[in-house]
């Protein structure tokens, strides 16, 4: 505000009715609160009114004629004031000025001065009249107010009645940082809002600029609300507006970002809690202090088929159906009476559709601030299928227990750590001496060690340690049944299988009777072999004689005998040589076990070479070939391996197709992890009907007549006996008219200490 300088003429015009005009003005000047001081050209005080005296503590007498600026002004302001005085004396009128005066007691006061000039009749400035208002207190208040709003945490803005910004604090500008350079005192609130919109500071609204401005202006004009505004993607302010007594509006902006974030986090965690709770339960419930249901969440209907209202007012026992377990309920009643929390209390009830349902409910007591019991609150879920599974499991377990208990076989069960879990009475009956070793948790190896120490097992040629090691291994593999002979002469077949939980179930069957029969059979077979061997040996002698005399008869009397007789002799000779062949073959068969040579390391490649050498002529005659490369090396009886190969190769040559030269392949492979050599003899001969694949290994079993192929039907029986003596197996596959494959599986090592059944 600038007040234009007025030229005031010194006047002597008397005021109507007043005689002493000067005294009249003087009185007025001395009664006003305004300071009035007159300075001459040199700055000397020419007039000093009462107000001046009161404010400065100087009397008019003391100051009149003295240099005003020097007397009253603090040194740093003197220059400024002097320029004001000069300006006025030179006719300019910047006559509004604020400066301090130092009072007589040395304190400072602030004045706003309006300076006027008094001209003489020539128009020259005669005196400078300053009228001053003491604004020390106002200034102090203003400063205090400014300090206060600056120290506010919140943004502060004051708009006047014309809605123009009067004052705002730094915090306010900081909140509106993008537009702070455009905001200055005097800007209208509408302009301010427009700037905020234009600088992208209005987010989270679908309105247009004008719509938003209109709404915002209405809110502002009402000035009685609280608005929460998102300032940017991650900042929020709360704006509180109120009207001042002079029609202005005060805006307080509080940064509530942290609050909003906490609120969001809280909402999220509440939601999460709700999600957890809901996923862990089917419905929620509340009980009053009388333990009657006061609340059920809606989902109860879906789970139980009964509406919420059906439940309200009932106790848990009234909700459930008698499950014939009074102790269970008694305990629950006690828990409730003691106001204790409970977890997974199970009860059952019939669904309206007639099915029995099982539920599990958990709850916690509630108390008010004074510790008064308010009831319970909790959650429940349906567990029918779980109960069902549990029951099935229990039934299965019971059945298993029964089966184990009633099994005539001795059973032991070990867990995944190979510790004894369970055994049955049959086992104890079988091994009464080991009964004291049966302790739950005992390790299999420990049980075995103690069994060996008890001297219960007959290990044959093996040492106790070797036997235990081998038995431990077969137990861990749990793949094959093993035969164990006991010191008391009994035999057991022990089969072991892995259970799905990694344990082992061991089943012991008493095979003493079978074993005895087997031994008996072996013995009688051996006797038979011996008999056959002796018989065939003994038969050879008379046969040789028959043949020899037949030869003599032919060579010396052929000419004397009629042709008919010669034919008879020839037939007789042929039958005799066939018989010799039969006897030789039978002898070979019986010798396999009687004259057995010991096992040694045999390179089957060499054995094949020998065998091929023995049938070289037949190979040449047939125009065929035998192919083989490197074969396995195994532990075996060498001559028997040669014989085996010779028989098979001989057959492969013999049973070739007309006009198709025989091609025979011998291959071998080691079966991984099983220590088994697989030998294949493959031919391209006439083949046979596969239904005879087993039969051909029997003694005298022939598929082809003597007219077509020579033979005794013993060759493959010999092969089978050799292979079995080595603990192996022989089998054949064939396609009639295309060829045959003979497959021989032989153990690479002959260590049958614990005889295993495959
Ligand atoms: P044989 O002295 O008759 O050859 P084997 O015991 O060696 O007696 O063979 C039994 C029967 O098996 C044979 O008579 C023949 O019918 C059939 N046989 C054996 N080997 C072969 C083969 N490689 N191809 C076709 N048939 C075969």
Boltz pocket constraint, residues with backbone or C-beta under 6 A from the ligand:
constraints:
  - pocket:
      binder: B
      contacts: [[A, 647], [A, 648], [A, 651], [A, 652], [A, 655], [A, 683], [A, 685], [A, 686], [A, 687], [A, 688], [A, 696], [A, 698], [A, 701], [A, 702], [A, 703], [A, 704], [A, 709], [A, 710], [A, 711], [A, 712], [A, 713], [A, 714], [A, 715], [A, 716], [A, 717], [A, 740]]
      max_distance: 6.0
